Amino acid sequence: MNHPASAPPRPDPAAIRRALAGRLDADARAWLDTALAEAAEGAGAGPLPAWERRFAEAGRRAGAAHADTARVLLLHAAGADAGTLTRLYREGSGAERRAVLDALTLVVPGPEAVPLVEDALRANDTGIVAAAVGPYAARHLDAHAWRHAVLKCLFTGVPLTAVAGLAERAAGDGELNRMLADFAEERAAAGRAVPADLTAARALTGAAPTGRPTTQPAGGGAKEN
């Protein structure tokens, strides 16, 4: 395993909640407070705990712009385990899957959720791919899988700014540099421009620069709500 010497810092759920509350109107704040209290208490435990219904309705109650964050906070408050996260991911909409991936760094201390990240990296939804390469992936993907995650971002147009810990993990990684160089050559052979992100990522590996075709900015995809 070739994990970074210093993984990205873990987010602070209390700070996330304060920031979100400041962006919500009174009704949405009241909904969030109730939903998080239910999650913390395990209210409605049974076939479908109350907090899971809140998880599903977050887009409507907190607003599309804030639904991801509200869902992440719900998963943290509920102490969702890997089995619950897997079920919500498998059964959820694209937005719900994205929230599960965003929450991994807060709720799963070990590598048991790596299969969810690996599944997300097989998707073509750029929002899902971007969520998959967050801090949890930086901590727990092995070197081979992480390098391919970087390439997946380049293939799908996800900006490499989405890749948590990119500079730390890319530093001195000659194999990543080789893979990026091969990808650049494939693009050139096909008469296609090399994404600017690829050139920047090669520089992070510490490899000597080489001449490449004209670069272009990498694009990003819109999130599903």
N, C-alpha and C positions, 0 to 999 in steps of 0.2 A: 504494500500500500504506500502511495506517495502523497500523503496528506500534507497540507501547509503547516509550517511551523507555528503560525498563529492564525487560528480560524477566525472568521468574522465574529464580532461581538454579538451576543444574543440580544434581541430586542427586549425592551422593558414593557411588559403588558400594561402596567399602570400609566406609563407615559403615552402609550398608544391610545388607551381609553380616554385620557384627558384631551389629547389632540382631537380624537374623533368627536367627543362630546362638544367641543368648541365649534364644530362644523355642522352640528345637527340642530334642527329646530326643536321646540319644546316637546312636541308630540313624539318625535323620533328619539329624543333623549330619554323620555319616559319609557318608551318601548325597549330601548337598549338596557336601561336599568333593570326593568322587570325580567327581560330575557337572560341577562347575566346572573341575576339572583336565582332564577330557576335552574340555570345550568350549574351553578355552584352548589345548590342544594340537591341536585338530582331530581328536581320536581317532576312528577308524572312518570316516574320510572315504570316501565312496562313495555308493551309492544312498541310504543313510540314515545319516548320521553318528551316533555313539553319543549325542552330546549331544541330538540331536533326539528320540531315544527317551526320554531323561531328561526332556525338555521335556513330552512327552506323559504321563509317569507321575508328574509332580510332585504332583498332587492326592493320589495314593495314598501317595507316599513322604514328602512333607513335611507333609501334612495340608491339608485344604481351606482352613483359615484362613491358611495361609502359601504356598499354591501360586502365587499371583500373583507374590509377591516372588521366590520361587525361580526362576520362569520368566524374570522380568526380568533377574535376575543371570546366568542361563544365556545369554540373548541378548547381554548385554554381554560376557561372557567369550568367547563365540564370535566376537565382532565381526560379528554378522549384518548382511549388507548389505540394501539395499532389496528386492532380488529374493527373498532368503530370507524376509524379513519378510512380503512380500506373499504368498508361497506358504503360509507357516504361518498367516497370517490367513485366507486363502481356504479352506484345508483344515481349519482348526481348529474346536474347540468354542467355545461362547460364552466360556468361561473362558480358553481359549488366545488367542482374539482380543483379549480384554481385556488380557492380559499383553503382547501385541505392541504395543498402543496405549500402554500404560504405559511400555514400554521405549523408545519413539521418541526421547524427549528425551535418552536416554543413548547411543543407537547411531546416530542419523541426524543429522548436523550441518546438513544443508541441507534444502530444501523438497521433496525427491524423494518423501517418504512422505505428502505432503498428500493424494493420492488415497485412501489408507487412512482418513485422518481423515474425509474427505468421505463415504466409503462408510459409515463407522460412524455418522455423523450422520443417515443415512437409516434407521437401525435403530429399532426400538421397544423394544429391550432397554435398560432404564435403566442397567445396569452398563456396557454398551458405550458408551452416550452419555456417561456420566460420565467414562469413560476417554478418550474422544475429545477432551474439552475441557481436557485437562491442559496442562502447560508447552509441549509441542511445538506445540499449536494456538495458544497465546498468542504464540509466536515466529513462526509461519509462515502462519497463515491470514490472508488479506487482510481488509480491513475489512468488505466485504459478507458474506463467508462467516462471519466471526466473529460479526457481529450475528445472523445466522440461527442460529448455534450457540447463542447465548444464548436466543433464542426457542424453539429445539428443547428446551432444558432446561425452560423454563417449560411448554411443551406436554405434555411427558412426565412432569413432576413431579420431575425431577432437581434437587436443591437447587443454587442458584447458588454455594454454597461450593465446588462441584466445578470451577468455571470458574477456571482459573489466570489470574492477572493481570487479574482482572475490574475492580478499582478503577482500575488504570493505563490499561487500554484504554477503559473507559467514560468516563473523565474528559473532559468537554468534547465528547462525541460527541452532537451534536444529532440526527443521523439515528437513532441507537439510541434516544434518548428519544422521537422521533416514532413509531418502530415499536412501542415498548413502550406508548405512549399509545393507539395504534390497537388493540393487543391488549386493553388494559384496557377500551376502549369496546366491543369485540366481546363480551367476557365480560359486561359490564354489560347489553348489549342482549339477551343470551341468558339473563339472570337468574342469572348465575353469579358467584361471588365472585372477586375479583382476588387472586392469590397474593401473600402478603407479600413474597416475593422480588422480584416485579415492582416494587413500590413502592420497595423498597430499591435496586434497580438504577437506577431513574429518578433517585433522589437522587444516585447516584454520577455521573451525567452532568452534574450541576450545574444542571439545569433547575429552574425555580421549581415548587414543589409545587402540585398542583391537587386538587380534591376528587375522590375515587374511592369506589366501593362498598366495603363491608366486606371486609377482607383475610382470607386464610387462609394458614396455613403451607404451603409447598410440601413435597410428600412425596418419598420416595426409594424406589428399587426394591431388592430383595434381589439380591445377586450370585449368579451361577451358579458352581458350583465344578467 
